[in-house]
Amino acid sequence: MGGWGWDEDPPSPRDVRLFENARRVYDRISDLVEIPGYPQDTFTVTPTLVCEFHGIATAGEPDPRLIPGRLRTADVQIGRVVVQHEPPPWQQVPALLEEACAYMNDALAALRVLHAAAYALWRINWIHPFGDGNGKTARAVMYAILCVGYGQMLPGTLALPDRIARNPYAYYDALDSADDAWKRGTIDVSEMESLLESLLEQQVQGAALDSVA
């Protein structure tokens, strides 16, 4: 989840807030994993849960227009000079989020955990349901799906969401690949699945090395 060494400058208040928010996200995922009988059998992704993760991840946001845990009420675009993606109108967000959650739950019911996680990571970003913090929220939902779907907090000191945030370019490419498929009228998050599988393997291998050291 990150941290600061003694030889580094003291963290700013914003850094401390982001770090604490990230810790609370992992704590919430841990709570979900520890509910008896919850993994796979009764766990569902809902718009309420997505909003809850957003609220945790963006707590303390100073911009009064961006309320933690609240869906956006205005149109947005991604990219400043060049528009990389124009999310759907804000009026469509609630229905699109419901639809996305239903797709994730169908995938989980079919035990396609990695596919559900990859889809969550792409689709939440594509819908862009919040004014800001969409990436953090998508990564939180993705990791919750993986941990609950596999029935444990996945081992490793550097968790998958942090690995993505630290090395985002392959992640951006996977998002673009899924976007291109959607423009052709298909759902294809195979590139995102491959990325998550690779990063998850790195995380688990790192945990094994930590246990030996």
N, C-alpha and C positions, 0 to 999 in steps of 0.2 A: 504493500500500500504506500510505500514511499517513506521518506523521513529525511532528517538532516543530520550531518555529522558535525563534530565539534569544530572542524576546520572550515566550515562554511558560514556564510553570513546568517544571522538569525532569521528565521522565517517571518514573512510579513503577516499581518492579520488575515489577509486574504488566503495566504498559503495555509495558515492554521485552520481557517474555516473549511477550506476544501479538504484538508486531511481529515478533520473530524467528521465531515459529512461522509467521506468515503468509508471511514471506520464504521459509521452507523449503518451504511448500506450493507456492509458485510455482516454486521450483527443481525440485521433484519433477515438476510438470507439464511443465516445460521438458525434463527428462530424457526423459519419455515422448514428447514431440513429436520429439525429435532421434533417436530410434531408427530406423535405416534401414528403410523399408518398413512401419513400424508404423501410420501413419495409415490408418484405415478398413479396411485389409486384414486386420490381425491383432489390432488393439486390442480388448480385451474388458473390460467392467466386471465385477469379481468381488467377492464379499464380502470377500476378502482385501485387495483394493485399497481398498475403502471403509474397512475397519478401519485400513489403513495411513495413509490421509489423516486419519482421526480421531486416530491416534496422533501424527502430526506437528502437527496443529492444536491439540491439547490437551496437548502435552508440558509437563511441569512442573506439572500440575494438583495443587494441594495437598490436595484432598479425597481421602482414602484409599479412599473408596467408589467413586470414579470413575477407573477405571484406563484411561489412554490406550490406544486400540486394542482394547479389550475390549468385547464386547456386554454390554448390561445384564443383570442377573440379578434384577431386581425390577420391579414394575409402577410406572408413573409417570403423572402427569397434567400437562397444560399449562394454566396459569392458576392463580392463587392464590385469588382471591375467587370468580370465575366460571370453571368448567371450560370451556375453549375447545375442547379436544380430548382425548379419552382414548385414547392409543395402545393397540395390541393387547397382550395379556398377553406377558410376556417370553419365555415358552416358545415362542411362535409366531414370534419375531423371526428366527431363522436361516432358516426356510423362507420367510418373507415377503421377506427380503433376497435370497435366491437367486432367487425369482420375479421380484423387481423388476429384478435384474441381467439376467436372461434377456430381460425386456421391453426394457430399454435396448439390449441387444445386437441384438435383432431390428430395432429402429428404426434402429440404426446400419448394419446390413446392408442395409437398404432406403434408405440415404443420407438418412434423416430426422434429421439431426444436431440441428437446433433442437428438434424434438419430443423426442428422447432426452434432451437437456439439461433441458428444461422438466419432463419426467416425473421425472428424477432429483431435481431441486430440490424437487418436491412430494412424491414418494413416500418419499424418505428421511426427510423431516420427518414425514410421516404415520406411518411405521413407528416413528420415534424409537428407533433401535436402540441408542443409547447413553444413559447416565445424564445426560450433558450434552454440549455441543458439537455437537449434531445440525445446527444451522444452519450452522456453519462447515464441517462435513463435507459437507453437501449442496451448499453453494456450491463447495467444492473439486472434488467429483465433476462437478458441472455444468460448471465451467470447463474441467476436463480433457477432457470430452467435446467441448466446442466447439473447443478448441485442437487436439486430436488429430484430430477429425473434419474440421476445415478445414485441417489440415496445417501449422499455424504457431502460434507464440505471438502472440496477437492484439495488434496495436499499441495503444498508449495508456498514459499514465503512471498513470491512474486506471482500474484494471481493473474489469470487471463485478461481481465479488464485492464489491468495496469500494463501488461505486455502490449496490448493493442494501443493504449494511449502513448506509450513510449516509442513505439515503432509503427506509426499510423499509415505508411504509404501502401503496404500490401492490403490493409484494411480499406483504404480509399479505392483501390483498384477493384476489390471484391464488391464494394458498394456499386461502383460504376458498372461492373459486369451484370449485377442483378437488375440495375436500372435499365440497361440496354435490353435485357431479356423481357422485362415488363413492357417496354415500348413495342416489342414484337408480339405482345399478348400472351406471354408465358411467364410462369414462375420458375426461375432457375437460380438457386442460391448455392450451387455446387462449389463455386470458387470460394464463397464464404465458409462453407462446410470444410473444405480442405484447409483453409487458413486456421479455423478453430481447432481442427484435429491436430494440426502441426503445433500450434501454440500450447494446446493442452498436453501434448506429449512432452514439450519442453518444460512445462510447469511440473509435471509429475517426475520427470527425470531430475529436475532441480531439487525436488523434495527428497529424492533418493540420495542424491549427493550430500544434501544437508544432514541427513541422518547418519551418514558414514563419517562426516567430518568431526 
